[in-house]
Amino acid sequence: MAVQGEKPNSDDALKIDPGSGSIIIDPSHELYLYPSDNPSHVLVNNLLDGRNYGHWRKAAEIALIAKNKIGFV
């Protein structure tokens, strides 16, 4: 798993089991995409307009933590 501030290595999400040669996918990796992840999915209902940055940031952070996309800050 990548350390915060480091560029994540996409190879960390996929591993090959040396015994069977099968691919092991790590769903806890931050780059793993769940079947429900798609570009039209709304994570935050409020649009960012500059005046609501604090509320928007917190809502976005909670949504990303819930989806295992970022660690605790």
Phi, psi and omega in degrees: 000144183281147175278145181301133182097342177266150176286126181293145178266119183295340179290341180292333183282333180246131177227153178251127178287116184297331181289311184259342182079006180276157181274133177251125180257130181263101182290350178272356179289142184293342179264359178291134178254122177282158178302334180276352179282122176206159185296337182271357180287127182269118178272323183234125183285327183276132176284144178284122180236006179098323180273339184251026185304315182300313179292318180297316181299315181295317179296319179294318180297316179297317180297318181289323177295319180297330180266011180059035180264338174221156176274179177292135184265000000 
